[in-house]
Amino acid sequence: MYFRKECDGITLFVRLTPKSARDAIEGVEAADDGRAYLKARVRAVPEDGKANAALEKLLAKWLGVAPRDVTIASGATSRLKQVRISGDPEALALQLIAAGSPE
């Protein structure tokens, strides 16, 4: 599973590719270690937190939540990140399941 329910939201496991041609969520991918990650691409460069900010904005739009509810919990300088989404964990989990195979 590429997300984990918490008491006041969810944590998404994301693999980010910066300096891409477009901003997009590309689906779920299994890593070599067996863990699943949501694949995301952003046009922003990985300098001064620009790619992280672009990822937060992209995820907020994709999930239909306020940008203030999306924060990088860990992995700020890594491609593999844990992103915290604040809100009702059940509703957010349903949104993620309904999103299925993102474009």
C-alpha distances in whole Angstrom, upper triangle without the diagonal:
4,6,7,10,14,17,18,15,12,11,9,9,11,14,17,20,23,27,25,27,25,23,20,16,16,12,9,10,9,12,14,13,10,7,6,8,10,13,16,20,22,26,27,28,26,29,30,27,27,24,22,24,23,20,20,22,20,17,20,21,18,17,21,21,24,23,24,21,19,20,18,18,18,18,21,23,20,18,15,15,13,14,15,16,18,19,18,14,15,16,14,11,13,14,11,10,14,14,12,13,15,18
4,7,10,13,17,17,14,10,9,6,5,8,10,13,17,20,23,22,24,22,19,17,13,13,10,7,9,9,11,14,13,11,8,5,5,6,10,12,16,19,23,23,24,23,26,26,23,23,20,18,20,20,16,16,19,17,14,16,18,15,15,18,18,21,20,21,18,16,16,15,15,15,15,18,20,17,15,12,11,10,11,12,13,16,17,17,14,15,16,13,11,13,13,10,10,14,13,12,12,13,16
4,7,10,13,14,10,7,5,4,6,9,12,15,18,21,25,24,26,24,21,18,15,15,13,11,12,13,14,17,16,14,10,8,8,9,12,14,18,20,24,24,25,23,26,26,23,23,20,18,20,20,16,15,18,17,13,15,17,15,13,17,16,19,18,19,16,14,14,14,13,14,15,17,20,18,16,13,11,9,9,10,10,13,14,14,10,12,13,10,8,11,12,9,10,14,13,13,14,15,18
4,6,10,11,9,6,5,7,8,12,15,18,22,24,28,27,29,27,24,22,18,19,17,14,16,15,17,19,17,15,12,11,11,12,16,18,21,23,27,27,28,26,28,28,24,25,23,20,21,22,18,17,20,19,16,17,20,18,15,18,17,19,19,19,16,14,15,14,13,14,16,19,21,19,19,15,13,10,10,10,10,12,13,13,9,11,13,10,9,12,13,11,12,16,16,16,18,18,22
4,7,8,6,4,7,9,12,15,18,21,24,26,30,29,32,29,26,23,20,21,19,17,19,19,20,23,21,19,16,15,15,15,19,20,24,25,29,28,30,28,30,29,26,27,25,22,23,23,20,18,21,20,16,17,20,18,15,18,16,18,19,19,15,14,15,16,14,16,19,21,24,22,22,18,16,12,12,10,10,10,10,9,6,8,10,9,7,11,12,11,13,16,16,17,20,20,23
4,6,5,5,7,11,13,16,20,22,26,27,31,31,33,31,27,25,22,24,22,20,22,22,23,25,23,21,18,18,17,18,21,22,25,26,30,29,30,28,30,29,25,27,25,21,22,24,20,18,21,21,18,18,21,20,17,19,17,18,19,17,14,14,14,15,13,15,18,20,23,23,22,19,16,13,12,9,9,9,10,9,7,10,12,11,10,14,15,14,16,19,19,20,23,23,26
4,6,8,10,14,17,20,24,25,29,30,34,34,36,33,30,28,25,27,25,24,26,26,27,29,27,25,22,21,21,21,25,25,28,29,32,32,33,31,32,31,27,29,28,24,24,26,23,20,23,23,20,19,22,22,18,20,17,19,20,18,14,15,16,17,15,18,21,23,26,26,26,23,20,16,15,12,11,9,9,8,7,10,12,12,12,15,17,17,18,21,22,23,26,26,29
4,7,10,13,17,19,23,24,28,29,32,32,34,31,27,26,24,26,24,23,26,26,27,30,28,27,23,22,21,21,24,24,27,27,30,29,31,29,30,29,25,26,25,22,22,23,21,18,20,21,17,16,20,19,16,17,14,15,16,14,11,12,13,15,14,17,21,21,25,25,25,22,19,15,13,10,9,6,6,6,6,10,11,10,12,15,15,16,18,20,21,22,25,24,27
4,7,10,13,16,20,21,24,26,29,29,31,28,24,23,20,22,21,20,22,23,24,27,25,24,20,19,18,17,20,20,23,24,27,26,28,26,28,27,23,24,23,19,19,20,18,15,17,18,14,13,16,16,13,14,12,13,14,13,9,10,11,13,12,15,18,19,23,22,22,19,16,13,11,7,6,4,5,6,4,8,9,7,9,12,12,12,15,17,17,19,21,21,24
4,6,10,12,16,18,22,23,27,26,28,26,22,20,17,19,17,16,18,19,20,23,22,20,17,15,14,13,17,17,20,22,25,25,26,24,26,26,22,23,21,18,18,19,16,14,16,16,12,13,16,15,12,14,12,14,15,14,11,10,11,12,11,14,16,18,21,20,19,16,13,10,8,6,5,7,8,8,6,9,10,7,8,11,11,10,13,15,15,16,19,18,21
4,7,9,13,15,19,20,24,24,26,24,21,19,16,18,16,15,16,17,17,21,19,18,14,13,11,11,14,15,18,19,23,22,24,22,24,23,19,21,18,15,17,17,14,13,16,15,12,13,16,15,13,16,14,16,15,15,12,10,10,9,8,10,12,14,17,16,16,13,10,6,5,5,6,9,11,12,9,12,13,10,10,14,13,11,14,17,16,17,18,18,21
4,6,10,12,15,18,21,21,23,21,17,16,13,14,13,11,13,14,15,18,17,16,12,10,8,8,11,11,15,16,20,20,21,20,22,22,18,19,16,14,15,15,12,11,14,13,10,12,15,13,12,15,14,16,15,16,13,10,10,9,9,11,12,14,16,15,13,10,8,6,5,6,8,11,13,14,11,14,14,11,10,13,12,10,12,15,14,14,15,14,17
4,7,10,13,16,20,19,22,20,17,16,13,13,12,10,10,11,11,15,13,13,9,7,5,6,9,10,14,16,20,19,20,18,21,21,18,19,16,13,16,16,12,13,16,14,12,15,17,15,15,18,17,19,17,18,16,13,12,10,10,10,10,12,14,12,10,7,6,5,6,9,11,14,17,18,15,17,18,14,13,16,15,12,14,17,15,15,15,15,18
4,6,10,12,16,15,18,17,14,12,10,11,10,9,9,11,11,15,14,14,11,9,5,5,6,7,10,12,16,16,17,15,18,19,16,16,13,11,14,13,9,11,14,12,10,14,15,14,14,17,17,19,17,18,16,13,12,10,11,10,10,11,13,10,8,6,5,6,7,11,12,16,18,20,17,19,19,16,15,18,16,13,15,18,15,15,15,13,15
4,7,10,13,13,16,15,13,12,10,10,10,9,9,10,10,13,14,14,11,9,6,6,5,6,9,11,14,15,15,13,17,18,15,16,12,11,14,13,10,13,15,13,12,16,17,16,17,20,20,21,19,21,19,16,15,12,14,12,10,11,12,9,5,5,6,9,10,14,16,20,22,24,21,23,23,19,19,21,19,16,18,20,17,17,15,14,15
4,6,10,10,13,12,10,10,9,10,12,12,12,14,13,16,17,17,15,13,9,8,6,5,6,8,11,11,11,10,14,15,13,12,9,9,12,10,8,11,13,11,11,15,16,15,17,20,20,20,18,19,19,15,14,12,14,13,10,10,11,8,5,6,7,10,11,15,16,20,23,25,23,25,24,20,20,23,20,17,20,21,18,18,17,15,15
4,7,7,10,10,10,10,10,11,13,14,13,15,15,17,19,19,17,16,12,11,8,6,5,6,9,9,10,9,13,16,13,12,9,10,13,11,10,13,15,13,14,17,18,17,19,22,22,23,20,22,22,18,17,15,17,16,13,13,12,10,7,9,11,14,15,18,20,23,26,28,26,28,27,24,24,26,23,20,23,24,20,20,18,16,15
4,5,9,9,9,11,12,13,16,17,17,19,18,21,22,23,21,19,16,14,11,9,6,5,6,6,6,6,10,13,11,9,6,9,11,9,9,13,14,12,14,17,18,17,20,22,22,22,19,21,22,18,17,15,18,17,14,12,11,11,8,12,13,16,16,19,20,24,27,29,28,30,29,25,26,28,25,22,25,26,22,23,21,18,17
4,7,8,9,12,14,15,18,20,19,22,21,24,25,26,24,22,19,17,14,11,8,6,5,5,5,8,10,14,13,10,8,12,13,11,12,15,16,14,17,19,19,19,22,24,24,24,21,23,24,21,20,18,21,20,17,16,14,14,12,15,16,20,19,23,24,27,30,32,31,33,32,28,29,30,27,25,28,28,25,25,23,20,18
4,5,7,9,12,12,16,18,18,20,20,23,25,25,23,21,18,16,12,10,6,6,5,8,9,11,14,17,16,13,10,13,15,12,12,16,15,13,16,19,18,18,21,23,24,24,21,24,24,21,21,19,23,22,19,18,17,16,13,16,17,20,20,23,24,27,29,31,30,32,30,27,27,29,26,23,26,26,22,22,20,17,15
4,7,9,13,13,17,19,20,23,23,26,28,28,26,24,20,18,14,12,8,8,6,9,11,14,17,20,18,15,13,16,17,13,14,18,17,14,17,20,18,18,22,23,25,25,22,26,26,23,23,22,26,25,22,21,20,20,17,19,20,23,22,25,26,29,31,33,32,33,32,28,29,30,26,24,27,26,23,23,20,17,15
4,6,10,11,15,18,19,22,23,26,28,27,25,22,19,16,13,10,7,6,5,9,12,15,17,19,18,15,12,15,15,11,12,15,14,11,14,16,15,14,18,19,21,21,19,23,23,20,21,20,24,24,22,20,20,20,17,19,19,21,20,23,23,26,28,30,29,30,28,25,26,26,23,21,24,23,19,20,18,14,12
4,7,10,13,16,17,21,21,25,26,26,23,20,17,14,11,8,5,4,6,9,12,14,16,18,16,13,10,12,12,8,8,11,10,7,10,13,11,11,14,16,17,18,16,19,19,16,17,17,21,21,19,18,19,18,15,17,17,18,17,19,19,22,24,26,25,27,25,21,22,23,20,18,21,20,17,18,16,12,11
4,6,9,12,14,18,19,23,24,23,21,18,14,11,9,6,5,7,9,12,15,16,19,21,18,16,13,14,14,11,9,12,11,7,9,12,11,9,13,15,17,18,16,20,19,16,18,17,20,21,19,19,20,18,15,16,16,17,16,18,18,21,23,24,23,24,22,19,20,20,17,15,18,17,13,14,12,9,7
4,6,9,11,15,17,20,21,20,18,14,11,7,6,4,6,9,12,14,17,17,21,22,19,17,14,14,15,12,10,12,12,8,8,12,11,8,11,14,15,17,16,19,18,15,17,16,19,19,18,18,19,18,14,14,14,15,14,16,16,19,21,22,20,21,20,16,16,17,14,12,14,14,10,11,9,6,6
4,7,9,13,15,18,20,18,16,13,10,7,5,6,8,11,14,16,18,19,22,24,21,20,16,17,18,15,13,15,16,12,12,15,14,11,14,17,19,21,20,23,21,18,20,19,21,21,19,20,21,18,15,15,15,17,16,19,19,22,23,24,22,23,22,18,18,18,16,13,14,15,11,11,8,6,6
4,7,10,13,16,18,16,14,10,8,6,6,8,11,14,17,19,21,21,25,26,23,22,18,18,20,17,14,16,17,14,12,16,15,12,14,17,19,21,21,23,21,19,20,19,21,21,20,21,22,19,16,15,15,16,16,18,18,21,22,22,20,20,20,17,15,16,14,11,12,12,9,8,5,5,7
4,7,10,13,14,12,10,7,6,4,6,9,12,16,19,21,22,22,25,27,24,23,19,19,21,19,16,17,19,16,14,17,18,14,15,19,20,23,22,24,22,19,20,18,19,19,18,20,21,18,15,13,14,14,15,17,17,21,22,22,19,20,19,16,15,16,15,11,11,13,11,9,7,8,11
4,6,10,11,10,8,6,5,6,7,10,13,17,20,22,22,21,25,27,24,24,20,20,22,20,17,19,21,18,17,20,21,18,19,22,23,26,24,26,24,21,21,19,20,19,18,20,20,17,13,12,14,15,16,19,20,23,25,25,22,23,23,20,18,19,18,15,15,17,15,12,11,12,13
4,7,8,6,6,4,6,9,10,13,16,20,23,24,25,23,27,29,26,26,22,22,24,23,20,22,24,21,19,23,24,21,21,25,26,28,27,28,26,23,23,21,21,19,18,21,21,17,14,12,14,15,17,20,21,25,26,26,23,23,24,21,19,21,20,17,16,19,17,15,14,15,17
4,5,5,5,6,7,10,11,14,17,20,23,24,23,22,25,27,24,25,21,21,24,23,20,22,24,22,21,24,25,23,23,27,27,29,28,29,27,24,23,20,20,18,16,19,19,15,12,10,13,15,17,20,22,26,27,28,25,26,27,23,21,23,23,19,20,22,21,18,17,18,20
4,5,7,9,11,14,14,18,20,23,26,27,26,24,27,29,27,28,24,24,27,26,23,25,28,26,24,28,29,26,27,31,31,33,31,32,30,27,26,23,23,20,18,21,20,17,15,13,16,18,21,23,26,29,31,31,28,29,30,27,25,27,27,23,23,26,24,22,20,21,23
4,6,9,11,15,16,19,21,24,27,28,27,25,28,30,27,28,25,24,27,27,24,25,28,26,24,28,29,27,27,31,31,32,31,32,29,26,25,22,21,19,17,21,20,17,15,13,15,16,19,22,24,27,29,30,26,27,29,26,23,26,26,22,23,26,24,22,22,23,25
4,7,10,13,15,18,21,24,28,28,28,26,29,31,28,29,26,24,27,27,23,25,28,25,23,27,28,25,25,29,29,31,30,31,28,25,25,22,21,19,18,22,22,18,17,14,16,16,19,21,23,26,28,27,24,25,26,23,21,23,23,20,20,23,22,19,19,20,23
4,7,10,12,16,19,22,25,26,26,24,27,28,25,26,23,21,24,24,20,21,24,22,20,23,25,22,22,25,25,28,26,27,25,22,21,19,18,16,15,19,19,16,14,11,13,13,15,17,19,22,24,24,21,22,23,20,18,20,21,17,17,20,19,17,17,18,21
4,7,9,13,16,19,23,24,24,23,26,27,24,24,21,20,22,21,18,19,22,19,17,20,22,19,18,22,23,25,24,25,22,20,19,17,17,16,16,18,19,16,14,11,12,12,14,16,17,21,22,22,19,20,21,18,15,18,17,14,14,17,16,14,13,15,17
4,6,9,13,16,19,20,21,19,22,24,21,21,17,16,19,18,14,16,18,16,14,17,18,16,16,20,20,22,21,22,20,17,17,15,15,14,13,16,17,13,11,8,9,10,11,14,15,19,21,21,18,19,20,16,15,17,16,13,14,17,14,13,13,13,15
4,6,10,13,17,18,19,18,22,23,19,19,16,15,17,15,12,13,15,12,10,14,15,12,13,17,17,19,18,20,18,15,15,14,15,15,14,16,17,14,11,10,10,10,11,13,14,18,19,20,17,19,18,15,14,16,14,10,12,14,12,11,10,9,12
4,7,10,14,15,17,16,20,21,18,18,14,14,16,14,11,13,15,12,11,15,15,13,15,18,19,21,19,21,20,16,17,15,17,16,15,16,16,14,10,10,11,12,12,16,16,20,22,23,21,22,21,18,17,19,17,13,15,17,13,13,11,9,11
4,7,10,12,14,14,17,19,16,14,11,11,13,10,8,11,12,9,9,13,13,11,13,16,17,18,16,19,18,15,15,14,16,16,14,14,15,13,10,10,11,12,12,15,16,19,21,23,21,23,22,18,18,20,17,14,17,17,14,14,12,10,10
4,7,9,11,12,15,17,15,13,9,11,12,9,8,11,12,9,11,14,14,13,16,18,19,20,17,20,20,16,17,15,18,18,16,15,15,14,10,12,13,15,14,18,18,22,24,26,25,26,25,21,22,23,20,18,20,20,17,17,15,12,11
4,6,8,10,13,15,12,10,7,9,10,6,7,10,10,8,11,13,13,13,16,18,18,19,16,19,19,16,16,15,18,18,16,14,15,14,12,14,14,16,15,18,18,22,24,26,26,27,26,22,23,25,21,19,22,23,19,20,18,15,14
4,7,9,12,14,13,9,8,11,11,8,10,13,12,11,14,16,15,16,19,20,21,21,18,21,22,18,18,17,21,21,18,17,16,16,14,17,17,19,18,21,22,25,27,30,29,31,29,26,27,28,25,23,26,26,22,23,21,18,16
4,7,8,10,9,6,5,8,9,7,9,12,11,11,14,16,16,17,20,21,21,20,17,19,20,17,17,16,19,19,17,14,14,15,13,16,16,18,17,20,21,24,27,29,29,31,30,26,27,29,26,24,27,28,24,25,23,20,19
4,6,9,8,6,6,9,10,9,11,14,14,14,17,19,20,20,23,24,24,23,19,21,22,19,18,16,19,18,16,13,12,13,12,16,16,19,18,21,23,26,29,32,31,33,32,28,30,31,28,26,30,30,27,28,26,23,22
4,7,6,6,5,8,10,10,11,13,15,15,17,19,20,21,23,24,24,23,19,20,21,18,16,14,17,15,12,10,8,10,10,13,13,16,16,19,21,24,28,30,29,32,31,27,29,31,28,26,29,30,27,28,26,23,23
4,5,6,7,9,10,11,13,15,16,17,19,21,22,23,25,26,25,24,20,21,22,19,17,15,18,16,14,11,9,12,13,16,16,18,18,21,23,25,29,32,31,34,33,30,31,33,31,29,32,33,30,31,29,27,26
4,6,8,9,9,12,13,14,16,17,19,20,22,23,25,26,24,22,18,19,21,18,15,14,16,16,14,10,10,13,15,17,16,18,18,20,22,24,27,31,30,33,33,29,31,33,31,29,32,33,30,32,31,28,28
4,6,5,6,9,10,11,12,14,15,17,19,20,21,22,21,19,15,16,17,14,12,10,13,13,11,8,8,11,12,14,13,15,14,16,18,20,24,27,27,30,29,25,27,29,27,25,29,30,27,28,27,25,25
4,5,5,6,9,10,11,12,14,15,17,18,20,21,20,18,14,16,17,15,13,12,16,15,14,11,11,13,13,16,14,16,15,17,19,21,24,28,27,30,29,25,27,29,26,25,28,29,26,27,26,23,23
4,5,5,6,9,10,10,12,14,15,16,18,20,19,18,14,16,17,14,12,11,14,14,12,9,10,11,10,13,12,14,13,16,17,20,23,26,25,28,27,23,25,27,24,22,25,26,23,24,23,20,20
4,5,5,6,9,10,11,12,14,15,16,18,17,16,12,13,14,10,9,7,11,11,10,7,9,10,10,11,9,11,10,12,14,17,20,23,22,25,24,21,22,24,22,20,24,25,22,23,22,20,20
4,5,5,6,9,10,11,12,14,15,16,15,13,10,11,12,10,9,9,12,13,13,10,12,14,14,15,13,14,11,13,14,16,19,22,22,25,24,20,22,25,22,20,24,25,22,24,23,20,20
4,5,5,6,9,10,11,12,14,15,15,14,10,13,14,11,11,11,15,16,15,12,14,15,14,15,13,15,12,15,15,18,20,23,23,25,24,20,22,24,21,19,23,23,20,22,21,17,17
4,5,5,6,8,10,10,12,14,13,13,10,12,13,9,9,9,12,13,12,11,13,13,11,12,10,11,9,12,12,15,18,21,20,22,21,17,19,21,18,16,20,20,17,19,18,15,15
4,6,5,6,9,10,11,12,10,10,7,9,9,6,6,7,11,13,13,12,14,15,14,14,11,11,8,9,9,12,15,18,18,20,19,15,17,19,17,15,19,20,17,19,19,16,17
4,6,5,6,9,10,10,10,9,6,9,10,8,10,11,15,17,17,15,17,18,17,17,15,15,12,13,12,14,16,19,19,21,19,16,19,20,17,16,20,20,17,20,19,16,16
4,6,5,6,9,10,10,11,9,12,12,10,12,12,16,17,17,16,18,18,16,16,14,15,12,13,12,15,17,19,19,21,19,15,17,18,15,14,17,17,14,17,16,12,13
4,5,5,6,8,8,10,8,11,10,7,10,11,14,16,16,15,18,17,15,15,13,12,9,10,9,12,14,16,15,17,15,12,14,15,12,11,14,15,12,14,14,11,13
4,6,5,6,5,6,5,8,8,6,10,12,15,17,18,17,20,20,19,18,15,14,11,11,8,11,12,14,15,17,14,11,14,15,12,12,16,16,13,16,17,14,15
4,6,5,7,8,8,11,11,10,13,15,18,20,21,20,22,22,20,20,18,17,14,14,12,14,15,17,17,19,16,13,16,16,12,13,16,15,12,16,16,13,13
4,6,8,10,11,14,13,11,14,16,18,20,21,20,23,22,19,19,17,16,14,14,12,14,15,16,16,17,14,11,13,13,10,10,13,12,9,12,12,9,10
4,6,9,10,13,11,10,13,15,17,20,21,21,23,23,21,19,17,16,13,12,9,11,11,12,12,13,11,8,10,10,7,8,11,10,9,12,13,11,13
4,7,9,12,10,11,15,17,19,22,23,23,26,25,23,23,20,19,15,14,11,12,11,13,14,15,11,10,13,12,9,11,14,13,11,15,16,14,15
4,6,8,7,8,12,15,17,20,22,21,24,24,23,22,19,17,13,12,9,9,9,11,13,14,11,9,13,13,11,12,16,15,14,17,19,16,18
4,5,6,7,11,14,17,20,21,20,23,24,23,23,19,18,14,12,10,9,10,13,15,17,14,13,16,17,14,16,19,19,17,21,22,19,21
4,5,6,8,12,14,17,19,17,20,21,20,20,17,16,12,11,9,10,12,15,17,19,17,14,17,19,16,17,20,20,18,21,22,19,20
4,6,7,11,13,16,18,17,20,21,22,21,17,16,12,11,9,9,11,15,16,19,17,15,18,20,18,18,22,22,21,24,25,22,24
4,7,10,12,15,18,17,20,21,21,20,16,14,10,8,6,5,7,11,12,15,14,12,15,17,15,15,19,20,18,21,23,20,22
4,7,9,12,14,13,17,17,17,16,12,11,7,6,5,7,10,13,13,16,15,12,15,17,15,14,18,19,17,20,21,18,20
4,6,9,11,10,14,15,15,14,10,9,6,5,7,9,12,15,15,19,18,15,17,20,18,17,20,22,20,22,23,20,22
4,6,7,7,10,11,12,11,7,6,4,6,9,11,15,18,17,20,20,17,18,21,19,18,21,23,21,22,22,20,22
4,7,8,11,12,13,11,8,5,5,6,9,11,15,18,16,20,20,17,18,21,20,18,22,24,22,23,24,22,25
4,6,9,9,11,9,6,5,7,9,13,15,18,21,19,22,23,20,20,24,22,20,23,26,24,24,25,23,25
4,5,5,7,6,4,6,9,12,15,18,21,24,22,25,25,22,22,25,24,21,24,26,24,24,24,23,24
4,6,8,9,7,9,10,12,15,18,22,24,23,26,26,23,23,27,25,22,26,28,25,26,25,23,24
4,7,9,9,11,13,16,19,22,25,28,26,29,29,26,26,29,27,25,28,30,27,28,27,25,25
4,5,7,10,12,16,19,22,25,27,25,28,28,25,25,28,26,23,26,28,25,25,24,23,23
4,6,10,12,16,18,22,25,27,25,27,27,23,23,26,24,21,23,25,22,22,21,19,20
4,7,10,13,16,20,22,24,22,24,25,21,20,23,22,19,21,23,21,20,20,18,20
4,6,10,13,16,19,21,19,22,22,18,18,21,20,17,20,22,20,20,20,18,20
4,7,10,13,16,18,16,18,19,15,15,19,18,15,18,21,19,19,20,18,21
4,7,10,13,15,14,17,17,13,14,17,16,14,17,19,17,18,19,17,19
4,6,10,12,11,14,15,11,13,16,15,13,17,19,18,19,20,19,22
4,7,9,9,12,11,8,10,13,12,11,15,16,15,18,19,18,20
4,7,8,11,11,9,12,14,13,14,17,18,18,20,22,21,23
4,6,9,8,7,10,12,12,13,16,17,17,20,22,21,24
4,6,5,6,9,10,11,12,14,15,17,19,22,21,24
4,6,5,6,9,10,10,12,14,15,17,20,20,23
4,5,5,6,9,10,11,12,14,16,19,19,23
4,5,5,6,9,10,10,12,15,18,18,21
4,5,5,6,9,10,11,13,16,15,18
4,5,5,6,9,10,11,14,15,18
4,5,5,6,8,10,14,14,18
4,5,5,6,9,12,12,15
4,5,5,7,9,9,13
4,5,5,9,10,14
4,5,9,10,13
4,6,6,9
4,6,9
4,7
4
